[in-house]
């Protein structure tokens, strides 16, 4: 397995330092790079040659050139290598192949219960991922990393799920090792909501430093971004708001063993259960969305109350963290303004005005793509990290002068 706990995203020396400059995609000349790095042009040229040999950078067309000679400007070759993003949900599986900028090249999805166990689910991941590579005329040499989101707590250091409530058989299963045996690249695993927070921020809020992403579906959880960095906490369970007790509960048991957890009161299945008790045909969050869409008053009322319950917990989060954006995702967000209005009602009424004067509470713009997008970004951040670039350059058997 790969221990990623020490990765800090800081630059390093050699070719990797030059590569971090070129990651933004803007073409530069050797002279520009030499000036920016404070190095001799000959040293920069050697480092560029190493990155070119790896296929990570290359010459780009120069619009002002008329002689037909190769341009002297160098830029990232985003399509030269690929990563895989894997979104494992409670009842779905999505796999995407992306380039080094996060642009999606191909995707596959299927319905699958995570409760059938890790071997069956991960075998499906291997099958789908292998198909995407083959359909894109790619081989394993083009693949740099795999990012995976799973619907349960994850020990970040090892990538192993730890006592995940809705994932029987997954406790301490070596997810990274299982996939590495097939693909022979680093595998990064995280809680699905953390991954969604990364995906949503990258897609819609890249300049926002303080953000909370809340997923309300079969379960409830949140991903926390502070100072532009994902916050996992001491043991990787930061943001697990689904098991905070709410006052509106009526002694509803939660699968964690406690009563009146937010997840047991306001998740999609919890709202569906309340509607079934009223004689409505509702078993899943999708049924709740359907009933709200048809204008059913009982469903609208139940969804609005679920939003208030989520808002009760988030009001404490706002006071503690003072985010500028709260993004609501997951299947329950598809009920639209009814659910989000309930959240806003409580958050704005129970939090001091200074903490909410600029606060936006919005529906996810990435929708169902947030998980697979975030998983891809998890892989890209590792694949393009200074440590990985240095390792690849060293693998060429060359010595890069400093």
C-alpha positions in Angstrom: 0.0 0.0 0.0 1.1 3.6 -0.5 1.4 5.9 2.5 0.3 9.3 1.3 0.1 11.0 4.7 3.4 12.9 4.2 2.5 14.5 0.9 2.3 18.3 1.4 2.3 19.6 -2.1 5.4 21.7 -1.6 7.9 22.1 -4.4 11.2 20.3 -4.6 14.4 20.5 -6.5 15.4 19.4 -10.0 13.0 18.6 -12.9 10.0 18.4 -10.5 10.4 22.1 -9.6 10.3 23.1 -13.3 7.3 20.8 -13.8 5.4 22.5 -11.0 5.8 25.8 -12.9 4.5 24.3 -16.1 1.5 22.7 -14.4 -0.6 25.8 -15.1 -0.5 25.0 -18.8 1.0 28.3 -19.9 3.7 27.9 -22.5 7.1 29.3 -21.6 10.5 29.6 -23.3 13.7 28.2 -21.9 14.8 31.8 -21.1 11.6 32.5 -19.2 12.0 29.3 -17.2 15.6 30.0 -16.5 14.8 33.5 -15.3 11.9 32.3 -13.1 14.0 29.6 -11.5 17.2 31.6 -11.2 19.2 28.9 -13.1 21.4 28.7 -16.1 19.6 28.0 -19.4 21.7 24.9 -20.0 20.5 23.5 -16.6 16.9 24.2 -17.5 17.4 22.5 -20.9 18.6 19.3 -19.2 15.6 19.3 -17.0 13.2 19.9 -19.8 14.7 17.0 -21.8 14.0 14.7 -18.9 10.4 15.8 -18.7 10.1 15.4 -22.4 11.5 11.9 -22.2 8.7 11.1 -19.7 6.2 12.6 -22.1 5.0 15.2 -19.6 5.9 18.3 -21.5 6.6 19.2 -25.1 7.0 22.0 -27.6 3.8 23.9 -28.6 3.0 25.7 -31.8 4.1 29.3 -32.0 1.6 31.4 -33.8 4.2 34.0 -34.9 6.6 31.4 -36.4 6.6 31.1 -40.1 9.7 29.1 -40.8 8.2 25.7 -39.9 10.7 25.0 -37.2 9.6 23.6 -33.8 8.5 26.2 -31.3 10.9 27.0 -28.5 8.0 27.3 -26.1 7.4 24.4 -23.7 4.2 23.5 -22.0 2.4 20.7 -20.2 1.2 17.8 -22.4 -2.1 17.3 -20.6 -3.1 14.3 -22.8 0.2 12.4 -22.7 -0.7 10.6 -19.5 -4.0 9.7 -17.8 -5.5 8.9 -14.4 -8.6 7.0 -13.2 -11.2 8.4 -10.9 -13.5 5.9 -9.1 -16.7 6.9 -7.3 -18.0 4.0 -5.2 -21.4 4.9 -3.7 -23.9 3.0 -1.6 -25.7 1.8 -4.7 -23.6 3.0 -7.7 -20.2 2.7 -9.2 -18.7 5.3 -11.6 -15.3 5.2 -13.2 -13.7 8.0 -15.4 -10.6 8.3 -17.4 -9.2 11.8 -17.4 -6.1 13.7 -18.7 -3.7 15.6 -16.4 -6.0 18.7 -16.3 -9.0 16.7 -15.1 -10.7 16.8 -18.5 -12.8 13.6 -18.7 -12.0 11.4 -21.7 -14.3 8.4 -21.1 -16.7 7.3 -18.3 -18.6 4.1 -17.3 -21.3 3.7 -14.7 -23.4 0.9 -13.3 -25.8 0.2 -10.4 -24.1 -1.8 -7.7 -24.6 -2.2 -4.0 -21.5 -1.6 -2.0 -22.8 -4.1 0.6 -22.0 -7.0 -1.7 -18.4 -6.7 -0.5 -15.0 -5.3 -1.6 -13.9 -8.1 -3.9 -17.0 -8.0 -6.1 -17.1 -4.2 -6.2 -13.3 -3.8 -6.9 -13.4 -6.5 -9.5 -16.1 -4.5 -11.3 -13.8 -1.4 -11.0 -10.9 -3.3 -12.6 -13.2 -4.5 -15.4 -14.6 -1.0 -16.1 -11.3 0.7 -15.8 -9.6 -1.8 -18.1 -12.4 -1.2 -20.6 -12.0 2.5 -20.5 -8.2 2.2 -21.1 -8.7 -0.2 -24.0 -11.5 1.9 -25.6 -9.1 4.9 -25.5 -6.2 3.0 -27.0 -4.2 3.5 -23.8 -2.1 1.0 -21.9 -0.9 0.7 -18.4 2.2 2.8 -19.3 0.0 5.8 -19.8 -1.7 5.5 -16.4 -0.1 7.4 -13.6 -2.5 7.0 -10.6 -6.0 6.1 -9.4 -8.2 8.0 -7.0 -11.1 6.3 -5.2 -13.9 7.6 -3.1 -15.8 5.2 -0.8 -18.9 5.8 1.3 -17.4 5.4 4.8 -14.6 6.5 7.1 -11.1 5.9 5.7 -7.7 5.8 7.4 -6.0 8.3 5.2 -2.5 7.0 5.8 -3.3 3.5 4.5 -6.4 4.1 2.4 -8.3 1.4 4.3 -12.0 1.8 5.3 -12.4 1.7 9.1 -15.7 0.3 10.5 -17.8 1.7 7.6 -21.4 1.4 8.7 -23.0 0.7 5.3 -20.0 -1.3 3.9 -20.1 -4.8 5.4 -16.9 -6.8 4.8 -14.9 -3.7 4.0 -13.4 -3.0 7.4 -9.6 -2.7 7.0 -9.7 -4.2 3.5 -6.6 -3.1 1.5 -8.4 -1.2 -1.3 -5.1 0.4 -2.6 -3.3 -2.9 -2.6 -6.0 -4.7 -4.4 -6.1 -2.2 -7.2 -2.3 -1.8 -7.3 -2.0 -5.6 -8.0 -4.0 -5.0 -11.2 -2.7 -1.6 -12.4 0.7 -1.2 -10.7 0.2 2.5 -10.0 -0.4 4.5 -6.8 -4.0 4.3 -5.5 -5.3 7.1 -3.3 -8.5 6.3 -1.3 -10.6 8.7 0.7 -14.1 9.2 2.1 -16.5 9.9 -0.7 -17.6 13.3 0.7 -14.1 14.5 1.0 -13.6 13.5 -2.6 -16.7 15.3 -3.6 -15.6 18.5 -1.8 -12.4 18.4 -3.8 -14.3 17.9 -7.1 -16.9 20.6 -6.4 -14.2 23.2 -5.4 -12.1 22.4 -8.4 -15.1 22.7 -10.8 -17.0 25.6 -9.3 -15.2 27.4 -6.5 -11.4 27.3 -7.3 -10.8 30.7 -5.6 -12.8 29.9 -2.4 -10.7 29.1 0.6 -13.4 28.2 3.1 -16.0 25.7 1.9 -18.2 22.9 3.3 -19.6 20.3 0.9 -22.6 18.4 2.4 -23.8 15.2 0.8 -27.4 14.1 1.8 -28.3 10.8 0.2 -28.4 7.3 1.7 -26.2 8.7 4.4 -25.1 12.2 5.4 -21.6 13.6 5.6 -19.5 16.6 4.8 -16.1 17.5 3.3 -14.3 20.5 4.8 -12.0 22.9 2.9 -10.2 25.4 5.0 -7.5 27.8 3.7 -7.9 26.0 0.3 -6.9 22.6 1.8 -9.0 19.6 2.5 -9.2 19.0 6.2 -9.3 15.3 7.3 -8.7 15.7 11.0 -6.4 13.6 13.3 -7.8 10.3 12.2 -9.5 11.1 8.9 -13.1 11.5 10.1 -13.4 15.3 10.1 -16.8 16.3 8.7 -18.8 13.2 9.8 -21.8 15.2 10.7 -24.3 12.4 10.0 -23.9 11.1 13.5 -24.6 14.3 15.4 -27.8 14.1 17.4 -30.6 16.4 16.4 -33.4 17.7 18.6 -36.2 16.9 16.2 -35.8 13.2 16.6 -38.3 10.8 18.1 -36.0 8.1 19.3 -35.1 6.9 15.8 -32.3 4.3 16.0 -29.3 4.8 13.8 -27.2 2.0 12.4 -24.2 3.4 14.4 -26.1 2.3 17.6 -27.2 5.7 18.8 -30.6 7.5 18.5 -31.7 10.5 16.5 -28.5 10.9 14.5 -28.9 13.4 11.7 -28.5 10.6 9.2 -31.3 8.6 10.9 -33.7 11.6 10.8 -32.9 13.5 7.6 -31.3 11.2 5.0 -33.1 10.1 1.9 -34.2 6.7 3.4 -35.2 8.4 6.6 -37.5 10.8 4.8 -38.9 8.0 2.6 -39.7 6.0 5.8 -41.7 9.0 7.1 -43.6 9.2 3.9 -44.3 5.4 3.9 -45.9 5.9 7.3 -48.3 8.3 5.7 -49.2 5.7 3.1 -47.1 7.0 0.2 -45.0 4.8 -2.1 -41.5 5.8 -1.0 -38.5 3.6 -0.3 -35.5 5.6 -1.6 -34.3 9.1 -1.9 -35.2 8.9 -5.6 -38.8 8.2 -4.6 -38.8 11.3 -2.4 -37.5 13.4 -5.3 -40.2 12.0 -7.5 -43.0 12.8 -5.0 -41.7 16.4 -4.4 -41.5 16.9 -8.2 -45.1 15.8 -8.5 -46.1 18.5 -6.0 -47.1 16.1 -3.2 -47.6 18.3 -0.1 -46.6 15.7 2.4 -43.3 15.1 0.6 -42.6 18.8 0.3 -43.3 19.2 4.1 -41.0 16.3 5.0 -38.2 17.5 2.8 -38.4 21.0 4.2 -38.2 19.6 7.7 -35.2 17.4 6.8 -33.6 20.6 5.5 -34.2 22.2 8.9 -32.6 19.3 10.7 -29.5 19.5 8.5 -29.5 23.2 9.1 -29.5 22.7 12.8 -26.2 20.8 12.6 -24.7 23.2 10.0 -25.5 26.2 12.1 -23.0 24.9 14.6 -20.5 24.2 11.8 -20.9 27.8 10.6 -20.2 29.2 14.0 -17.1 26.9 14.4 -15.6 27.3 10.9 -17.1 30.5 9.3 -17.2 29.1 5.7 -18.1 31.4 2.8 -19.8 28.6 0.9 -21.9 25.6 1.9 -22.6 23.3 -1.1 -25.4 20.8 -0.8 -25.1 17.7 -2.9 -26.4 14.1 -3.0 -29.7 12.8 -4.2 -31.7 14.9 -1.7 -30.4 18.1 -3.2 -32.4 17.2 -6.3 -35.5 18.2 -4.4 -34.3 21.7 -5.2 -35.2 24.8 -3.2 -37.6 23.0 -0.8 -34.6 21.2 0.9 -32.2 24.0 0.7 -34.7 26.5 1.9 -35.1 24.5 5.1 -31.3 24.6 5.6 -31.1 28.3 5.0 -34.1 29.0 7.4 -32.3 27.5 10.4 -28.7 28.5 9.5 -29.5 32.1 9.0 -31.7 32.3 12.1 -29.4 30.5 14.5 -26.1 31.9 13.5 -24.7 35.4 14.3 -25.1 37.8 11.4 -21.3 38.4 11.1 -20.9 34.7 10.2 -23.6 34.6 7.6 -23.4 38.1 6.0 -21.5 36.7 3.0 -22.4 33.0 3.4 -23.8 31.3 0.3 -25.8 28.1 0.7 -26.2 26.6 -2.8 -26.9 23.4 -4.7 -24.0 21.5 -6.1 -23.2 22.5 -9.7 -21.3 19.3 -10.3 -24.2 17.0 -9.3 -23.5 13.3 -9.7 -20.1 14.2 -11.3 -18.7 15.6 -8.1 -17.4 12.2 -6.8 -15.7 11.0 -9.9 -14.3 14.4 -10.6 -12.9 14.7 -7.1 -11.4 11.2 -7.3 -9.7 12.1 -10.6 -8.3 15.3 -9.0 -7.0 13.2 -6.0 -5.1 11.0 -8.5 -3.8 14.1 -10.5 -2.5 15.8 -7.4 -0.5 12.7 -6.5 0.6 12.0 -10.1 1.9 15.5 -10.5 3.4 16.0 -7.1 7.1 16.9 -6.8 7.8 13.5 -5.2 6.2 11.6 -8.1 8.0 13.6 -10.7 11.3 13.2 -9.0 10.7 9.4 -8.8 9.9 9.3 -12.5 13.0 11.3 -13.5 15.2 9.1 -11.3 13.6 6.1 -13.0 15.1 7.3 -16.3 18.5 6.5 -14.9 19.7 10.1 -15.5 21.4 12.5 -13.1 19.9 16.0 -13.3 22.5 18.6 -12.3 21.5 21.1 -9.7 
